[in-house]
């Protein structure tokens, strides 16, 4: 039966009261979670019933990219802002979709199999834990949690409910370009990796001015510390996640500066950040993010003793050092290093490197297709017992990396270690 609540009667106080209760649980050690072998008890040919909590801009993008999937359908939508709820209802492609303003009531629907959570960051963990406890599979947008206490509680809940799928939306881990780079790094093709540069740059204020005054703070949640960690937890976290995935390790410390340089509008989170992480193996990672220049977009550059890799928007560029053209004599052989000694370079090319080997990846470069791929991975984990690529243990580690940088940026650039951040949990 369709919920008949009036969204306009839900006050901001009630919304926050319902949204902010965090289920406390002690953290369990970072042992890898076994992949749940999950097949639905009912007819395997029937569709998964999926609910969306928080269909704002990102949530509606997910609906738009996946509504025609044959293995699932959107049966429930929960949103407190009426225009968002109406847009999502029109997109869902299901005339019988149920709409809610109370996410706890939505989770009480026994025929609901899974939920996708696309709310502000501070709500990810309480909603995810409640969903797992209600017997639902959970896809949560990144980051895992707002703080260390939330991340520890989330890991404990995911391990307690290991019969349910839980994963976080770090969709770049599914990129074909990332898989290729990881293989090249593992094969030693780049030699010793020494530095990374990663960034997420936009030219937008992040502030919505087209909303009623009573909704201003909630809908502009990215600007305020009570809701998220700004650039570091919302966008730059994607880039450090890729670095960690390639290197297979974590940062040990972070030193970041943050400033509000352009948008003097009462926001609390910085509009420009820059700093460094030091990885466990000594690799130095420079991270930047800002909201006033988009020329570099989002991506990363990896520097090694034998070559350089650049990953930007579905395009991978590989360069090999001129001095390292003897890679074949080191036992490193693959299709990108077949360069003859003494090969001439054009004057316009860098005299220190070989011409770039450029490879494009269609899905990686397409926002909607990449979104569809990650949600299909979620459904595959539920239906076929596939191990989540974006699992609770590794996603907690990425949140720790983002929180190290965030606390440093809010502390005048002082170095924060992993141990300091973990001690806050």
ABEGO torsion letter per residue (X at the ends): XBBABBAAABBAAAAAAAAABBBBBBBBBABBBBBBBBBBABBAABBBBBBBBGBBAAAAAAAAAAAABAABBBABBBBABAAAAAAAAAAAGBAABBBBABAAAAAABAABABBBBABBAAAAAAAAAAAAAAGBBBBBBOBABABAAAAAAAAAAAAABAABBBBBBBAAAABAAAAAAAAAAAAGAAEBBABBBBBBBBBBAGBBAABBAAAAAAAAAAABAAABAEAAAAAAAAAAAAAAAAAGBBBABBBBBBBBAABBAGBABBABBBEBBBBAAGBBBBBBBBAABAAAEBEBBBBBAABBBBBBGGBBBBBBBAAAAAAAAAGBBBAAABBBBGBBBBAABBAABBBBBBBBBAAAABAAAAAAAAAAAAAAAAAAGBBBABBAAAAAAAAAAAAAAAAAAAAGGBBBBAAAAAAAX
